[in-house]
């Protein structure tokens, strides 16, 4: 049974909706701390006002195997982002704002539609800046029979205060751990203190849900799943990321070492990002993860290696 059902019955979910909604008056949902009044139409770094914007939704078969199962992960892609990654492969959505404004009722219908189509979970993609809107929709959807686990699929630049309001609501956290070097995070994703903020957030996520639990069908039910995109020239600081996970989270962490980097968005104009990932760079990243005792690795397949130079 998903965690949020008990909170719904007790009235706690409704209370969380009110608390997160109030944050929008002086927005501090994420570490950007923009302090804009989104309820009055003001927009901060995420360029989103009072209502969420959605770019697409549907069953997704390209996610990690424990999320996809046999019937797909039920993804809802939210438009805009609190990061400014120069190499974002989804930049028309995250940076250019492609999508449509969706009410809580419309998002609830999306959730229920995905459940009816047999998806194994509701996968909330880039949810950080629209947590209040998601919880409003969730309250509606649970009342109409939603019973799938919630996946919080984020860039990893998260506020501890907001994450604590999600305790008992989110079943599976899937954050990026993009960098272990603060200067590279600032240069290539436009945020300060990314490593320290990100590490604190991942600790809180793990405190809430623990290591990833997978049922007899191979489907994830609860826990933490970390993504790390390997970047050219070691820009991501993979060793610092895997060392942190192994030493301060858990060696049983399920980690996707991602090989799919290619130049996109503004990366062509930046020499350090202007070429695809090399096979050697990816295999070195995987070796580092294993050297630190991380064995639950996703993404390490002949297919992923075949794409590399």
Protein Blocks (a to p, Z undefined) as FASTA:
>chain_A
ZZklmmmmnommmmmmmmmmmmmmmgckbmnlnopafknopacfkopafbccdfbdcddf
kbcfklnmmnopaddddedjfbdcfkbcklmmmmnopacdddfklmmmmmmmmmmnopab
dcdehkllmmmmmmmmmmmmmmnopabdcddddehiacfklmmmmgokambdcdddfbfc
fklmmmmnopahklmmmmmmmmmmmmmnopadddfkopafbdcdddddddehhlnommlm
mmmmmmmmcfkbccdddfkbccehjlmmpmklmpccdfklmmmmmmmmmmnopabdghia
fklmmmpZZ
